[in-house]
């Protein structure tokens, strides 16, 4: 009888569990995260998944990130929002800039075009500017049917006869996703011709659609022939027309007819406006006066948002090296006299305006709030942009912060010494990285 051979089988090896998939596509590690919308200010890691913010934590394990970027010694903030841009390129002539030059390539993820598109040209703005841009672009549609052609050079086009309230309302109602307000003016040259009538028409459309009006304050056009207007009469007529949420621009302007009277005092009615909920946007452009800024800030008015107001009349345009002074002479032509430029700097960006505010004494967290949470609130988009809250699009700006001594210059050539400087290094737009390589990024002179 054969014996049964007993074969001892080795136990089968249990299958190895696959390593867990990384939780995040990208992790920004070790930066100082400042997000005023969530009262965050400290060293955190930011996890991004599927183009959205997935987590902001004190530390994220290395294995949890498919890719990591070391941003130690950097500021990590919600994607910057420029509330005053001019980006209807080509249609507005030399005035309009490329939206990505002003936006994503300058470390800015969202820009608001102020008055370039009109009720009649808003669809072209959508198709040829908004849709091709990497930068998120919104519009405050022009109060005027012609829009911002060549920077409002032809004064005669911007009176009440050039406003159609019905068309403005239709443009807003048909483009709610794009149009967030109306751009209007209250300035001395227009006042000498039509009083405050164009602003009244803007407010009619504004109240019908429940969107804010953004008001340019400060001389733009020459007074009508044969007229002399006291520039300080504009503010008292403007303020009663405004509602909470409306915006007044250019508080730091060097021009007359604005925040600071000819006597050097802030108009009392502007305190009333701010008290009732009217907001103030810097609108730097070619208007900046450090002296006016000091007067306004010392009086207790701190702007709510920061619009850089970069346009082709304030800079040497990249590519052709030309300088356009931006003031209009008696024939309506632009001056090209470098002794009378509209702006003091050859190039600048939103971050450069932030540097000017820091030099004027505003605290860094407050400046970050102005270009993130406050700007989102101005647009009615709080909780959607200007925040690093989990679930929102991963729009993030990463800034270097330098310490040293630099000289900043306003629009009349006055210099101010800065002891710190922000520099955009890159921005994420919906999680995709874009280097800050715009020629508009300004290197301050050493003091």
VMD Tcl script that draws the C-alpha trace (Angstrom):
set ca {
  {0.00 0.00 0.00}
  {1.39 3.30 -1.07}
  {1.88 5.88 1.51}
  {0.33 9.20 0.80}
  {3.01 11.83 0.46}
  {2.17 14.85 2.42}
  {3.38 18.07 0.80}
  {3.52 21.10 2.98}
  {2.45 24.14 1.03}
  {3.85 27.48 1.85}
  {1.17 29.94 2.72}
  {0.38 32.30 -0.12}
  {1.67 35.78 0.30}
  {-1.09 38.20 0.87}
  {-1.37 40.77 -1.92}
  {0.26 44.07 -1.03}
  {-2.17 46.94 -0.71}
  {-1.42 49.67 -3.22}
  {-0.12 52.91 -1.77}
  {-2.95 55.35 -1.24}
  {-3.30 57.92 -4.01}
  {-2.12 61.41 -3.05}
  {-4.93 63.53 -1.67}
  {-3.78 66.66 -3.49}
  {-2.54 67.46 -6.98}
  {-0.38 70.29 -5.63}
  {0.70 71.44 -2.19}
  {2.13 74.89 -1.48}
  {4.35 74.26 1.53}
  {5.48 76.49 4.34}
  {4.32 79.93 3.23}
  {2.77 82.63 5.36}
  {-0.89 82.37 4.42}
  {-2.86 85.61 4.75}
  {-6.55 85.17 4.00}
  {-8.63 87.93 5.60}
  {-11.87 86.23 4.50}
  {-11.09 83.44 7.00}
  {-9.07 85.49 9.52}
  {-6.00 83.41 8.62}
  {-2.49 84.75 9.11}
  {0.19 82.17 9.78}
  {2.39 79.46 8.31}
  {0.22 76.87 6.57}
  {0.27 74.39 3.72}
  {-2.31 74.80 0.97}
  {-3.61 71.67 -0.75}
  {-5.13 71.90 -4.22}
  {-7.15 69.22 -5.99}
  {-9.02 69.35 -9.32}
  {-8.34 73.06 -9.69}
  {-9.89 73.93 -6.33}
  {-8.70 74.70 -2.83}
  {-8.98 71.41 -0.95}
  {-7.36 72.23 2.40}
  {-5.43 74.88 4.30}
  {-3.66 73.15 7.20}
  {-0.71 73.76 9.54}
  {1.04 70.85 7.80}
  {0.25 68.39 5.00}
  {2.24 65.15 4.82}
  {4.59 64.86 1.85}
  {2.95 61.67 0.63}
  {-0.35 63.51 0.32}
  {0.84 65.76 -2.50}
  {1.41 64.57 -6.05}
  {3.53 67.70 -6.52}
  {4.85 70.22 -4.01}
  {6.20 73.75 -4.18}
  {8.36 75.15 -1.40}
  {7.07 78.66 -0.65}
  {8.81 79.21 2.66}
  {9.56 82.91 3.29}
  {6.81 83.81 0.82}
  {3.32 85.23 1.24}
  {0.51 83.00 0.02}
  {-2.71 84.97 -0.47}
  {-5.99 84.62 -2.35}
  {-5.63 85.55 -6.02}
  {-5.30 89.33 -6.24}
  {-8.23 91.33 -7.66}
  {-7.61 94.60 -9.53}
  {-10.83 96.62 -9.32}
  {-9.84 99.22 -11.93}
  {-8.33 98.08 -15.21}
  {-8.61 99.10 -18.85}
  {-8.38 95.97 -20.96}
  {-10.64 96.45 -23.99}
  {-7.53 96.06 -26.10}
  {-7.56 97.48 -29.66}
  {-11.16 98.72 -29.43}
  {-10.19 101.52 -27.03}
  {-7.02 102.32 -28.97}
  {-3.75 102.82 -27.12}
  {-5.75 103.18 -23.91}
  {-6.61 99.47 -23.62}
  {-4.10 96.95 -22.30}
  {-3.85 93.20 -22.77}
  {-5.82 91.60 -19.90}
  {-3.19 88.95 -19.15}
  {-0.38 91.53 -19.15}
  {-2.23 93.49 -16.46}
  {-3.64 90.34 -14.89}
  {-2.19 86.87 -14.53}
  {1.32 87.77 -15.73}
  {1.40 90.50 -13.06}
  {0.30 88.10 -10.32}
  {-3.34 89.21 -10.55}
  {-6.01 86.57 -11.13}
  {-9.04 88.85 -11.60}
  {-9.39 92.28 -13.22}
  {-12.36 94.61 -13.56}
  {-12.50 96.66 -16.75}
  {-13.84 100.10 -15.88}
  {-15.94 101.54 -18.68}
  {-14.15 100.18 -21.73}
  {-17.14 98.19 -22.95}
  {-20.39 100.03 -23.64}
  {-23.95 98.72 -23.75}
  {-23.45 98.37 -27.52}
  {-20.05 96.66 -27.43}
  {-20.34 94.36 -24.43}
  {-20.75 91.24 -26.58}
  {-17.51 91.97 -28.43}
  {-15.83 92.47 -25.08}
  {-17.04 89.05 -23.97}
  {-15.98 87.22 -27.15}
  {-12.65 88.89 -27.90}
  {-11.37 89.84 -24.42}
  {-13.05 87.82 -21.68}
  {-13.21 84.40 -23.32}
  {-9.60 84.22 -24.64}
  {-8.03 85.60 -21.44}
  {-6.47 83.40 -18.78}
  {-7.24 86.15 -16.27}
  {-10.81 86.31 -14.96}
  {-12.30 89.53 -16.37}
  {-15.41 91.43 -15.26}
  {-16.90 94.69 -16.54}
  {-18.35 97.83 -15.08}
  {-20.13 98.75 -18.30}
  {-19.75 102.31 -19.54}
  {-22.56 104.75 -18.82}
  {-22.08 105.98 -22.39}
  {-22.99 104.30 -25.66}
  {-19.49 104.87 -27.04}
  {-17.67 103.28 -24.10}
  {-14.09 104.21 -23.32}
  {-12.87 105.00 -26.83}
  {-9.26 106.25 -26.73}
  {-9.65 107.01 -23.06}
  {-12.66 109.34 -23.35}
  {-10.73 111.77 -25.53}
  {-13.71 113.26 -27.36}
  {-15.56 115.14 -24.64}
  {-18.64 115.83 -26.76}
  {-19.51 112.11 -26.83}
  {-19.90 111.87 -23.05}
  {-22.88 114.08 -22.30}
  {-26.46 113.05 -21.46}
  {-27.18 112.76 -25.19}
  {-24.69 109.86 -25.27}
  {-26.46 107.88 -22.54}
  {-29.36 105.49 -23.13}
  {-30.69 104.11 -19.86}
  {-32.75 101.43 -21.59}
  {-29.67 100.06 -23.40}
  {-27.63 100.15 -20.20}
  {-30.26 98.16 -18.35}
  {-30.49 95.64 -21.20}
  {-26.70 95.19 -21.24}
  {-26.66 94.46 -17.52}
  {-29.67 92.15 -17.50}
  {-28.33 90.19 -20.47}
  {-24.84 89.79 -19.00}
  {-25.22 89.35 -15.26}
  {-22.29 86.94 -15.15}
  {-19.98 89.56 -16.64}
  {-21.30 93.04 -15.79}
  {-20.99 93.91 -12.11}
  {-21.67 97.65 -12.22}
  {-21.72 100.91 -14.21}
  {-18.79 103.28 -14.80}
  {-19.72 106.98 -14.66}
  {-18.07 110.37 -14.07}
  {-18.51 113.39 -11.83}
  {-15.76 115.78 -12.84}
  {-15.23 119.45 -13.56}
  {-15.05 119.43 -17.37}
  {-18.27 117.48 -17.74}
  {-19.93 119.52 -15.00}
  {-19.19 122.74 -16.92}
  {-21.22 121.35 -19.83}
  {-24.02 119.23 -18.35}
  {-23.91 119.59 -14.60}
  {-24.41 116.23 -12.90}
  {-26.96 114.89 -15.42}
  {-24.95 111.91 -16.70}
  {-24.52 110.59 -13.16}
  {-28.26 110.90 -12.58}
  {-28.86 108.71 -15.64}
  {-26.29 106.18 -14.41}
  {-28.08 105.99 -11.08}
  {-31.41 105.43 -12.84}
  {-29.96 102.32 -14.51}
  {-28.13 101.32 -11.33}
  {-31.26 101.33 -9.19}
  {-33.27 99.49 -11.85}
  {-30.72 96.66 -11.94}
  {-29.40 96.74 -8.37}
  {-25.76 97.13 -9.37}
  {-23.33 99.77 -8.07}
  {-22.04 102.82 -9.90}
  {-18.29 103.46 -9.94}
  {-17.72 107.22 -10.15}
  {-14.58 108.88 -11.51}
  {-13.92 111.93 -9.33}
  {-11.36 114.58 -10.24}
  {-10.77 116.72 -13.31}
  {-10.56 114.77 -16.57}
  {-11.66 117.18 -19.34}
  {-11.08 120.88 -19.88}
  {-13.94 123.14 -18.94}
  {-16.25 124.26 -21.74}
  {-15.09 127.37 -23.57}
  {-15.98 130.54 -21.72}
  {-16.75 128.81 -18.42}
  {-14.92 128.78 -15.11}
  {-16.17 126.28 -12.56}
  {-15.32 126.14 -8.88}
  {-14.08 122.52 -8.72}
  {-15.34 122.15 -5.17}
  {-19.01 122.33 -6.25}
  {-18.96 118.82 -7.76}
  {-18.75 116.75 -4.57}
  {-21.78 118.34 -2.81}
  {-23.95 117.58 -5.84}
  {-22.58 114.06 -6.35}
  {-22.80 112.59 -2.85}
  {-26.61 112.82 -2.37}
  {-27.09 110.73 -5.53}
  {-25.06 107.79 -4.25}
  {-26.34 104.67 -2.50}
  {-24.60 102.20 -0.17}
  {-22.33 100.00 -2.27}
  {-21.59 102.67 -4.86}
  {-17.90 103.45 -5.34}
  {-16.00 106.73 -5.59}
  {-12.64 106.54 -7.34}
  {-9.35 108.45 -7.13}
  {-9.24 109.65 -3.49}
  {-5.51 110.34 -3.81}
  {-5.71 112.28 -7.08}
  {-3.53 115.27 -7.76}
  {-6.38 116.80 -9.79}
  {-8.91 119.33 -8.52}
  {-12.58 118.62 -7.93}
  {-11.96 115.50 -5.88}
  {-11.52 114.45 -2.24}
  {-9.25 117.30 -1.20}
  {-10.59 120.82 -1.65}
  {-8.56 123.75 -2.89}
  {-8.10 124.70 0.77}
  {-6.40 121.36 1.39}
  {-9.21 119.81 3.44}
  {-11.21 116.65 2.76}
  {-14.78 117.56 1.78}
  {-17.06 117.01 4.81}
  {-19.72 115.36 2.63}
  {-17.30 112.56 1.76}
  {-17.28 111.50 5.40}
  {-21.08 111.32 5.18}
  {-20.81 109.21 2.03}
  {-18.47 106.70 3.65}
  {-20.63 106.63 6.77}
  {-23.68 105.61 4.73}
  {-21.83 102.77 3.00}
  {-20.36 104.33 -0.13}
  {-17.01 102.69 -0.86}
  {-13.74 104.23 -2.01}
  {-11.41 102.72 -4.62}
  {-7.88 104.00 -5.09}
  {-7.82 104.06 -8.91}
  {-4.10 104.87 -8.90}
  {-3.50 105.44 -12.63}
  {-1.84 108.73 -13.39}
  {-3.63 110.45 -10.52}
  {-1.52 109.62 -7.47}
  {-0.38 112.41 -5.17}
  {1.35 111.34 -1.97}
  {0.34 114.69 -0.43}
  {-3.34 114.11 -1.21}
  {-3.03 110.53 0.05}
  {-1.60 111.75 3.32}
  {-4.45 114.27 3.73}
  {-7.14 111.67 3.06}
  {-5.60 108.97 5.27}
  {-4.89 111.40 8.11}
  {-8.53 112.52 7.93}
  {-9.55 108.92 8.62}
  {-10.74 107.78 5.19}
  {-9.10 104.49 4.21}
  {-10.03 103.23 0.73}
  {-11.96 99.97 0.57}
  {-10.33 98.52 -2.56}
  {-7.25 98.98 -4.75}
  {-7.66 99.58 -8.46}
  {-4.32 100.03 -10.23}
  {-5.90 101.84 -13.22}
  {-3.12 100.79 -15.58}
  {-3.75 101.97 -19.13}
  {-1.81 102.87 -22.22}
  {-1.60 106.56 -21.37}
  {0.27 105.95 -18.11}
  {3.07 103.71 -19.31}
  {5.65 103.10 -21.95}
  {3.75 100.43 -23.82}
  {5.71 97.16 -24.09}
  {7.01 96.59 -27.59}
  {7.17 100.10 -28.98}
  {8.74 102.09 -26.16}
  {6.39 105.02 -26.76}
  {5.24 107.41 -24.08}
  {1.74 108.82 -24.23}
  {1.18 111.70 -21.83}
  {-2.55 111.21 -21.75}
  {-3.63 114.80 -21.27}
  {-5.74 116.12 -24.12}
  {-4.80 119.43 -25.68}
  {-7.21 122.04 -27.04}
  {-7.64 120.10 -30.30}
  {-8.37 116.82 -28.55}
  {-4.96 115.36 -29.36}
  {-2.90 113.63 -26.69}
  {0.14 115.48 -25.47}
  {3.49 113.75 -25.77}
  {5.38 116.11 -23.54}
  {7.37 114.00 -21.04}
  {7.43 117.01 -18.72}
  {3.66 116.62 -18.29}
  {3.00 112.90 -18.12}
  {-0.26 111.65 -16.73}
  {1.68 109.24 -14.53}
  {4.98 109.42 -12.70}
  {6.12 105.84 -13.31}
  {6.96 104.38 -16.69}
  {5.42 101.05 -15.70}
  {3.47 99.86 -12.70}
  {1.10 97.16 -11.55}
  {-1.38 96.36 -8.81}
  {1.41 95.04 -6.59}
  {3.31 98.30 -7.03}
  {0.26 100.20 -5.76}
  {0.18 97.85 -2.78}
  {3.80 98.83 -2.12}
  {2.83 102.50 -2.19}
  {0.12 101.85 0.40}
  {2.58 100.04 2.64}
  {4.96 103.00 2.36}
  {2.09 105.31 3.32}
  {1.69 103.34 6.55}
  {-1.09 100.82 5.92}
  {-0.54 97.42 7.53}
  {0.19 94.44 5.30}
  {-2.87 92.35 6.35}
  {-5.14 95.32 5.64}
  {-3.64 95.87 2.20}
  {-4.15 92.16 1.43}
  {-7.77 92.49 2.54}
  {-8.28 95.41 0.14}
  {-7.17 93.38 -2.89}
  {-8.92 90.13 -1.92}
  {-11.93 89.96 0.43}
  {-12.95 93.61 0.02}
  {-12.65 93.48 -3.76}
  {-14.79 90.33 -3.86}
  {-17.38 92.10 -1.74}
  {-17.41 95.09 -4.10}
  {-18.25 92.68 -6.93}
  {-20.88 90.79 -4.96}
  {-18.71 87.67 -5.17}
  {-17.61 87.14 -1.57}
  {-17.10 83.45 -0.92}
  {-16.40 82.81 -4.61}
  {-13.16 84.73 -5.21}
  {-10.78 86.58 -2.91}
  {-10.65 83.61 -0.53}
  {-8.77 80.36 0.06}
  {-11.81 78.61 1.51}
  {-12.01 74.91 0.61}
  {-14.14 74.27 -2.45}
  {-13.50 77.53 -4.31}
  {-11.40 77.85 -7.45}
  {-7.68 77.67 -6.63}
  {-6.82 81.27 -7.49}
  {-3.69 82.02 -5.45}
  {-0.95 84.65 -5.58}
  {2.52 83.99 -4.16}
  {4.55 87.08 -3.26}
  {8.11 87.66 -2.16}
  {8.55 90.26 0.57}
  {11.82 92.17 0.52}
  {13.20 94.42 3.24}
  {15.48 97.31 2.34}
  {15.15 100.87 1.11}
  {13.50 101.91 -2.14}
  {12.29 105.18 -3.60}
  {8.71 105.38 -4.88}
  {7.44 108.25 -7.03}
  {3.94 109.67 -7.38}
  {2.36 111.25 -10.45}
  {3.89 114.67 -9.82}
  {7.42 113.45 -9.16}
  {7.34 113.51 -5.35}
  {9.33 110.65 -3.83}
  {8.58 108.46 -0.85}
  {10.95 105.97 0.76}
  {9.70 102.41 1.21}
  {11.31 99.97 3.64}
  {9.56 96.87 2.33}
  {8.54 95.69 -1.11}
  {6.25 92.97 -2.42}
  {7.09 91.14 -5.64}
  {4.75 88.68 -7.34}
  {6.50 85.41 -8.17}
  {3.64 83.40 -9.61}
  {-0.10 82.97 -9.52}
  {-2.34 79.94 -9.72}
  {-5.48 80.30 -11.79}
  {-7.83 77.39 -11.09}
  {-4.76 75.48 -9.89}
  {-2.61 76.09 -12.97}
  {0.69 77.91 -12.41}
  {1.55 81.12 -14.29}
  {4.84 82.92 -13.70}
  {4.74 86.66 -12.99}
  {6.78 87.77 -15.99}
  {4.89 90.88 -17.17}
  {7.01 93.81 -18.39}
  {4.65 95.99 -16.33}
  {6.24 94.78 -13.11}
  {8.14 97.78 -11.84}
  {11.52 97.62 -10.17}
  {11.65 100.43 -7.63}
  {14.77 102.56 -7.56}
  {17.10 102.10 -4.61}
  {16.73 104.96 -2.15}
}
mol new
graphics top color blue
foreach p $ca { graphics top sphere $p radius 0.5 }
foreach p [lrange $ca 0 end-1] q [lrange $ca 1 end] { graphics top cylinder $p $q radius 0.2 }
display resetview
